Amino acid sequence: MAFLSWTAKDGLYGIDSSGGLNRSTDGGTTWKKVSTLPGGRPQALTAVAAEHGLAATRTGCSRSAWPSRRAAATDPRRVVRRPS
């Protein structure tokens, strides 16, 4: 994983170098890919809440609604774009 962030013991999130958003519910022993972030290579990751986070890539920032234990994965939505 390129970046890790968590808000709870069972809610560890990681972005791999290709922008894949992954979740671990066992402290990082196993991972499940839940989404792919737009914008290519990740630069930062912050878990704001158990089901919400922010990620920066080379082309902008994404706000993501991350899956809860009860919900299916959802795609992140681009909310900020870096000026040209």
LUMKOLSE-43585 format. One record per atom (N, C-alpha, C): z, y, x; atom name; residue in one letter; residue number from 0. Coordinates in nm, 2 decimals, decimal comma. Layout:
// LUMKOLSE-43585
+--------+--------+--------+------+-------+------+
|     pz |     py |     px | mike | marvo | titi |
+--------+--------+--------+------+-------+------+
|      Z |      Y |      X |   CA |     A |  NUM |
...
+--------+--------+--------+------+-------+------+
// end
This chain:
// LUMKOLSE-43585
+--------+--------+--------+------+-------+------+
|     pz |     py |     px | mike | marvo | titi |
+--------+--------+--------+------+-------+------+
|   0,00 |  -0,12 |   0,08 |    N |     M |    0 |
|   0,00 |   0,00 |   0,00 |   CA |     M |    0 |
|   0,00 |   0,13 |   0,09 |    C |     M |    0 |
|  -0,08 |   0,22 |   0,05 |    N |     A |    1 |
|  -0,09 |   0,35 |   0,12 |   CA |     A |    1 |
|   0,03 |   0,44 |   0,09 |    C |     A |    1 |
|   0,07 |   0,44 |  -0,04 |    N |     F |    2 |
|   0,18 |   0,53 |  -0,09 |   CA |     F |    2 |
|   0,26 |   0,45 |  -0,19 |    C |     F |    2 |
|   0,39 |   0,47 |  -0,19 |    N |     L |    3 |
|   0,49 |   0,41 |  -0,28 |   CA |     L |    3 |
|   0,57 |   0,51 |  -0,35 |    C |     L |    3 |
|   0,61 |   0,49 |  -0,48 |    N |     S |    4 |
|   0,70 |   0,58 |  -0,55 |   CA |     S |    4 |
|   0,76 |   0,50 |  -0,66 |    C |     S |    4 |
|   0,89 |   0,53 |  -0,70 |    N |     W |    5 |
|   0,96 |   0,46 |  -0,81 |   CA |     W |    5 |
|   1,06 |   0,55 |  -0,88 |    C |     W |    5 |
|   1,08 |   0,51 |  -1,00 |    N |     T |    6 |
|   1,18 |   0,58 |  -1,08 |   CA |     T |    6 |
|   1,29 |   0,48 |  -1,13 |    C |     T |    6 |
|   1,27 |   0,36 |  -1,11 |    N |     A |    7 |
|   1,37 |   0,26 |  -1,16 |   CA |     A |    7 |
|   1,35 |   0,13 |  -1,07 |    C |     A |    7 |
|   1,46 |   0,05 |  -1,07 |    N |     K |    8 |
|   1,46 |  -0,07 |  -0,98 |   CA |     K |    8 |
|   1,34 |  -0,16 |  -1,01 |    C |     K |    8 |
|   1,30 |  -0,17 |  -1,14 |    N |     D |    9 |
|   1,19 |  -0,26 |  -1,18 |   CA |     D |    9 |
|   1,06 |  -0,18 |  -1,20 |    C |     D |    9 |
|   1,05 |  -0,06 |  -1,15 |    N |     G |   10 |
|   0,93 |   0,02 |  -1,17 |   CA |     G |   10 |
|   0,88 |   0,08 |  -1,04 |    C |     G |   10 |
|   0,83 |   0,00 |  -0,95 |    N |     L |   11 |
|   0,78 |   0,04 |  -0,82 |   CA |     L |   11 |
|   0,63 |   0,05 |  -0,83 |    C |     L |   11 |
|   0,57 |   0,17 |  -0,80 |    N |     Y |   12 |
|   0,43 |   0,19 |  -0,80 |   CA |     Y |   12 |
|   0,38 |   0,21 |  -0,66 |    C |     Y |   12 |
|   0,26 |   0,16 |  -0,64 |    N |     G |   13 |
|   0,19 |   0,18 |  -0,51 |   CA |     G |   13 |
|   0,04 |   0,21 |  -0,53 |    C |     G |   13 |
|  -0,01 |   0,29 |  -0,44 |    N |     I |   14 |
|  -0,16 |   0,31 |  -0,44 |   CA |     I |   14 |
|  -0,21 |   0,25 |  -0,31 |    C |     I |   14 |
|  -0,31 |   0,16 |  -0,33 |    N |     D |   15 |
|  -0,37 |   0,11 |  -0,20 |   CA |     D |   15 |
|  -0,48 |   0,21 |  -0,15 |    C |     D |   15 |
|  -0,53 |   0,18 |  -0,03 |    N |     S |   16 |
|  -0,62 |   0,27 |   0,03 |   CA |     S |   16 |
|  -0,75 |   0,30 |  -0,04 |    C |     S |   16 |
|  -0,79 |   0,21 |  -0,14 |    N |     S |   17 |
|  -0,91 |   0,24 |  -0,21 |   CA |     S |   17 |
|  -0,88 |   0,30 |  -0,35 |    C |     S |   17 |
|  -0,76 |   0,34 |  -0,38 |    N |     G |   18 |
|  -0,72 |   0,41 |  -0,50 |   CA |     G |   18 |
|  -0,67 |   0,32 |  -0,61 |    C |     G |   18 |
|  -0,65 |   0,20 |  -0,58 |    N |     G |   19 |
|  -0,60 |   0,10 |  -0,68 |   CA |     G |   19 |
|  -0,45 |   0,13 |  -0,71 |    C |     G |   19 |
|  -0,42 |   0,15 |  -0,83 |    N |     L |   20 |
|  -0,28 |   0,18 |  -0,87 |   CA |     L |   20 |
|  -0,21 |   0,04 |  -0,91 |    C |     L |   20 |
|  -0,10 |   0,01 |  -0,84 |    N |     N |   21 |
|  -0,04 |  -0,12 |  -0,86 |   CA |     N |   21 |
|   0,11 |  -0,10 |  -0,90 |    C |     N |   21 |
|   0,16 |  -0,20 |  -0,97 |    N |     R |   22 |
|   0,30 |  -0,20 |  -1,01 |   CA |     R |   22 |
|   0,37 |  -0,33 |  -0,97 |    C |     R |   22 |
|   0,50 |  -0,31 |  -0,92 |    N |     S |   23 |
|   0,58 |  -0,42 |  -0,89 |   CA |     S |   23 |
|   0,71 |  -0,41 |  -0,97 |    C |     S |   23 |
|   0,75 |  -0,52 |  -1,03 |    N |     T |   24 |
|   0,87 |  -0,53 |  -1,11 |   CA |     T |   24 |
|   0,98 |  -0,61 |  -1,03 |    C |     T |   24 |
|   0,95 |  -0,64 |  -0,91 |    N |     D |   25 |
|   1,05 |  -0,72 |  -0,83 |   CA |     D |   25 |
|   1,07 |  -0,66 |  -0,69 |    C |     D |   25 |
|   1,07 |  -0,53 |  -0,68 |    N |     G |   26 |
|   1,10 |  -0,46 |  -0,56 |   CA |     G |   26 |
|   0,99 |  -0,47 |  -0,45 |    C |     G |   26 |
|   0,87 |  -0,50 |  -0,49 |    N |     G |   27 |
|   0,76 |  -0,51 |  -0,40 |   CA |     G |   27 |
|   0,72 |  -0,64 |  -0,34 |    C |     G |   27 |
|   0,79 |  -0,75 |  -0,39 |    N |     T |   28 |
|   0,75 |  -0,88 |  -0,35 |   CA |     T |   28 |
|   0,61 |  -0,92 |  -0,40 |    C |     T |   28 |
|   0,59 |  -0,89 |  -0,53 |    N |     T |   29 |
|   0,45 |  -0,92 |  -0,59 |   CA |     T |   29 |
|   0,40 |  -0,79 |  -0,65 |    C |     T |   29 |
|   0,27 |  -0,77 |  -0,66 |    N |     W |   30 |
|   0,21 |  -0,65 |  -0,72 |   CA |     W |   30 |
|   0,10 |  -0,69 |  -0,82 |    C |     W |   30 |
|   0,08 |  -0,61 |  -0,92 |    N |     K |   31 |
|  -0,02 |  -0,63 |  -1,02 |   CA |     K |   31 |
|  -0,10 |  -0,50 |  -1,03 |    C |     K |   31 |
|  -0,23 |  -0,50 |  -1,01 |    N |     K |   32 |
|  -0,32 |  -0,39 |  -1,02 |   CA |     K |   32 |
|  -0,32 |  -0,35 |  -1,17 |    C |     K |   32 |
|  -0,30 |  -0,22 |  -1,20 |    N |     V |   33 |
|  -0,29 |  -0,17 |  -1,34 |   CA |     V |   33 |
|  -0,40 |  -0,07 |  -1,36 |    C |     V |   33 |
|  -0,46 |  -0,01 |  -1,26 |    N |     S |   34 |
|  -0,56 |   0,09 |  -1,28 |   CA |     S |   34 |
|  -0,63 |   0,13 |  -1,15 |    C |     S |   34 |
|  -0,74 |   0,20 |  -1,15 |    N |     T |   35 |
|  -0,80 |   0,26 |  -1,03 |   CA |     T |   35 |
|  -0,81 |   0,41 |  -1,06 |    C |     T |   35 |
|  -0,76 |   0,48 |  -0,96 |    N |     L |   36 |
|  -0,76 |   0,63 |  -0,97 |   CA |     L |   36 |
|  -0,89 |   0,68 |  -0,93 |    C |     L |   36 |
|  -0,94 |   0,79 |  -1,01 |    N |     P |   37 |
|  -1,07 |   0,85 |  -0,97 |   CA |     P |   37 |
|  -1,05 |   0,94 |  -0,85 |    C |     P |   37 |
|  -1,15 |   0,96 |  -0,77 |    N |     G |   38 |
|  -1,14 |   1,06 |  -0,66 |   CA |     G |   38 |
|  -1,13 |   1,00 |  -0,52 |    C |     G |   38 |
|  -1,14 |   0,86 |  -0,51 |    N |     G |   39 |
|  -1,14 |   0,80 |  -0,38 |   CA |     G |   39 |
|  -1,00 |   0,79 |  -0,32 |    C |     G |   39 |
|  -1,00 |   0,81 |  -0,19 |    N |     R |   40 |
|  -0,89 |   0,78 |  -0,10 |   CA |     R |   40 |
|  -0,76 |   0,86 |  -0,14 |    C |     R |   40 |
|  -0,65 |   0,80 |  -0,16 |    N |     P |   41 |
|  -0,53 |   0,87 |  -0,21 |   CA |     P |   41 |
|  -0,47 |   0,95 |  -0,09 |    C |     P |   41 |
|  -0,40 |   1,06 |  -0,13 |    N |     Q |   42 |
|  -0,33 |   1,15 |  -0,04 |   CA |     Q |   42 |
|  -0,18 |   1,15 |  -0,07 |    C |     Q |   42 |
|  -0,14 |   1,13 |  -0,20 |    N |     A |   43 |
|   0,00 |   1,13 |  -0,23 |   CA |     A |   43 |
|   0,02 |   1,06 |  -0,37 |    C |     A |   43 |
|   0,15 |   1,02 |  -0,39 |    N |     L |   44 |
|   0,19 |   0,96 |  -0,52 |   CA |     L |   44 |
|   0,33 |   1,00 |  -0,55 |    C |     L |   44 |
|   0,35 |   1,04 |  -0,68 |    N |     T |   45 |
|   0,49 |   1,07 |  -0,73 |   CA |     T |   45 |
|   0,51 |   1,01 |  -0,86 |    C |     T |   45 |
|   0,60 |   0,92 |  -0,88 |    N |     A |   46 |
|   0,64 |   0,87 |  -1,01 |   CA |     A |   46 |
|   0,74 |   0,97 |  -1,07 |    C |     A |   46 |
|   0,70 |   1,03 |  -1,18 |    N |     V |   47 |
|   0,78 |   1,13 |  -1,25 |   CA |     V |   47 |
|   0,88 |   1,07 |  -1,35 |    C |     V |   47 |
|   0,83 |   0,96 |  -1,41 |    N |     A |   48 |
|   0,92 |   0,89 |  -1,51 |   CA |     A |   48 |
|   0,87 |   0,74 |  -1,50 |    C |     A |   48 |
|   0,94 |   0,65 |  -1,57 |    N |     A |   49 |
|   0,90 |   0,51 |  -1,57 |   CA |     A |   49 |
|   0,76 |   0,49 |  -1,61 |    C |     A |   49 |
|   0,70 |   0,57 |  -1,69 |    N |     E |   50 |
|   0,57 |   0,55 |  -1,75 |   CA |     E |   50 |
|   0,47 |   0,67 |  -1,72 |    C |     E |   50 |
|   0,50 |   0,75 |  -1,62 |    N |     H |   51 |
|   0,42 |   0,87 |  -1,60 |   CA |     H |   51 |
|   0,43 |   0,91 |  -1,45 |    C |     H |   51 |
|   0,31 |   0,94 |  -1,39 |    N |     G |   52 |
|   0,31 |   0,98 |  -1,25 |   CA |     G |   52 |
|   0,19 |   1,07 |  -1,22 |    C |     G |   52 |
|   0,20 |   1,12 |  -1,10 |    N |     L |   53 |
|   0,09 |   1,21 |  -1,05 |   CA |     L |   53 |
|   0,04 |   1,15 |  -0,91 |    C |     L |   53 |
|  -0,09 |   1,16 |  -0,89 |    N |     A |   54 |
|  -0,15 |   1,11 |  -0,77 |   CA |     A |   54 |
|  -0,25 |   1,21 |  -0,72 |    C |     A |   54 |
|  -0,25 |   1,24 |  -0,59 |    N |     A |   55 |
|  -0,35 |   1,33 |  -0,53 |   CA |     A |   55 |
|  -0,45 |   1,25 |  -0,45 |    C |     A |   55 |
|  -0,58 |   1,28 |  -0,47 |    N |     T |   56 |
|  -0,68 |   1,22 |  -0,39 |   CA |     T |   56 |
|  -0,76 |   1,33 |  -0,32 |    C |     T |   56 |
|  -0,86 |   1,30 |  -0,24 |    N |     R |   57 |
|  -0,94 |   1,40 |  -0,17 |   CA |     R |   57 |
|  -1,01 |   1,50 |  -0,27 |    C |     R |   57 |
|  -1,04 |   1,46 |  -0,39 |    N |     T |   58 |
|  -1,11 |   1,54 |  -0,48 |   CA |     T |   58 |
|  -1,03 |   1,60 |  -0,59 |    C |     T |   58 |
|  -0,90 |   1,58 |  -0,60 |    N |     G |   59 |
|  -0,82 |   1,64 |  -0,70 |   CA |     G |   59 |
|  -0,69 |   1,56 |  -0,73 |    C |     G |   59 |
|  -0,63 |   1,60 |  -0,84 |    N |     C |   60 |
|  -0,50 |   1,54 |  -0,88 |   CA |     C |   60 |
|  -0,53 |   1,47 |  -1,01 |    C |     C |   60 |
|  -0,46 |   1,36 |  -1,03 |    N |     S |   61 |
|  -0,46 |   1,28 |  -1,15 |   CA |     S |   61 |
|  -0,33 |   1,27 |  -1,21 |    C |     S |   61 |
|  -0,32 |   1,28 |  -1,34 |    N |     R |   62 |
|  -0,20 |   1,25 |  -1,42 |   CA |     R |   62 |
|  -0,22 |   1,12 |  -1,48 |    C |     R |   62 |
|  -0,12 |   1,03 |  -1,47 |    N |     S |   63 |
|  -0,15 |   0,90 |  -1,52 |   CA |     S |   63 |
|  -0,03 |   0,86 |  -1,62 |    C |     S |   63 |
|  -0,07 |   0,79 |  -1,73 |    N |     A |   64 |
|   0,02 |   0,73 |  -1,82 |   CA |     A |   64 |
|   0,02 |   0,58 |  -1,78 |    C |     A |   64 |
|   0,13 |   0,54 |  -1,71 |    N |     W |   65 |
|   0,14 |   0,41 |  -1,65 |   CA |     W |   65 |
|   0,19 |   0,31 |  -1,76 |    C |     W |   65 |
|   0,15 |   0,19 |  -1,75 |    N |     P |   66 |
|   0,19 |   0,09 |  -1,85 |   CA |     P |   66 |
|   0,34 |   0,06 |  -1,84 |    C |     P |   66 |
|   0,40 |   0,05 |  -1,95 |    N |     S |   67 |
|   0,54 |   0,01 |  -1,96 |   CA |     S |   67 |
|   0,54 |  -0,15 |  -1,96 |    C |     S |   67 |
|   0,66 |  -0,20 |  -1,96 |    N |     R |   68 |
|   0,67 |  -0,35 |  -1,97 |   CA |     R |   68 |
|   0,61 |  -0,40 |  -2,10 |    C |     R |   68 |
|   0,60 |  -0,31 |  -2,20 |    N |     R |   69 |
|   0,56 |  -0,35 |  -2,34 |   CA |     R |   69 |
|   0,41 |  -0,31 |  -2,36 |    C |     R |   69 |
|   0,35 |  -0,23 |  -2,28 |    N |     A |   70 |
|   0,22 |  -0,17 |  -2,31 |   CA |     A |   70 |
|   0,11 |  -0,22 |  -2,21 |    C |     A |   70 |
|  -0,01 |  -0,22 |  -2,25 |    N |     A |   71 |
|  -0,12 |  -0,25 |  -2,16 |   CA |     A |   71 |
|  -0,15 |  -0,13 |  -2,07 |    C |     A |   71 |
|  -0,23 |  -0,16 |  -1,96 |    N |     A |   72 |
|  -0,26 |  -0,05 |  -1,87 |   CA |     A |   72 |
|  -0,36 |   0,05 |  -1,93 |    C |     A |   72 |
|  -0,34 |   0,17 |  -1,89 |    N |     T |   73 |
|  -0,43 |   0,28 |  -1,94 |   CA |     T |   73 |
|  -0,49 |   0,35 |  -1,82 |    C |     T |   73 |
|  -0,61 |   0,41 |  -1,84 |    N |     D |   74 |
|  -0,67 |   0,47 |  -1,73 |   CA |     D |   74 |
|  -0,61 |   0,61 |  -1,71 |    C |     D |   74 |
|  -0,60 |   0,66 |  -1,58 |    N |     P |   75 |
|  -0,55 |   0,79 |  -1,56 |   CA |     P |   75 |
|  -0,65 |   0,89 |  -1,60 |    C |     P |   75 |
|  -0,60 |   1,01 |  -1,63 |    N |     R |   76 |
|  -0,69 |   1,12 |  -1,67 |   CA |     R |   76 |
|  -0,69 |   1,23 |  -1,56 |    C |     R |   76 |
|  -0,81 |   1,28 |  -1,52 |    N |     R |   77 |
|  -0,82 |   1,38 |  -1,42 |   CA |     R |   77 |
|  -0,77 |   1,51 |  -1,49 |    C |     R |   77 |
|  -0,68 |   1,59 |  -1,43 |    N |     V |   78 |
|  -0,63 |   1,71 |  -1,49 |   CA |     V |   78 |
|  -0,66 |   1,83 |  -1,40 |    C |     V |   78 |
|  -0,68 |   1,81 |  -1,27 |    N |     V |   79 |
|  -0,70 |   1,92 |  -1,18 |   CA |     V |   79 |
|  -0,81 |   1,89 |  -1,08 |    C |     V |   79 |
|  -0,90 |   1,98 |  -1,05 |    N |     R |   80 |
|  -1,00 |   1,95 |  -0,96 |   CA |     R |   80 |
|  -1,00 |   2,06 |  -0,85 |    C |     R |   80 |
|  -1,01 |   2,01 |  -0,72 |    N |     R |   81 |
|  -1,01 |   2,10 |  -0,61 |   CA |     R |   81 |
|  -1,13 |   2,19 |  -0,62 |    C |     R |   81 |
|  -1,11 |   2,33 |  -0,59 |    N |     P |   82 |
|  -1,23 |   2,42 |  -0,59 |   CA |     P |   82 |
|  -1,33 |   2,38 |  -0,49 |    C |     P |   82 |
|  -1,46 |   2,41 |  -0,52 |    N |     S |   83 |
|  -1,57 |   2,38 |  -0,42 |   CA |     S |   83 |
|  -1,57 |   2,48 |  -0,31 |    C |     S |   83 |
+--------+--------+--------+------+-------+------+
// end
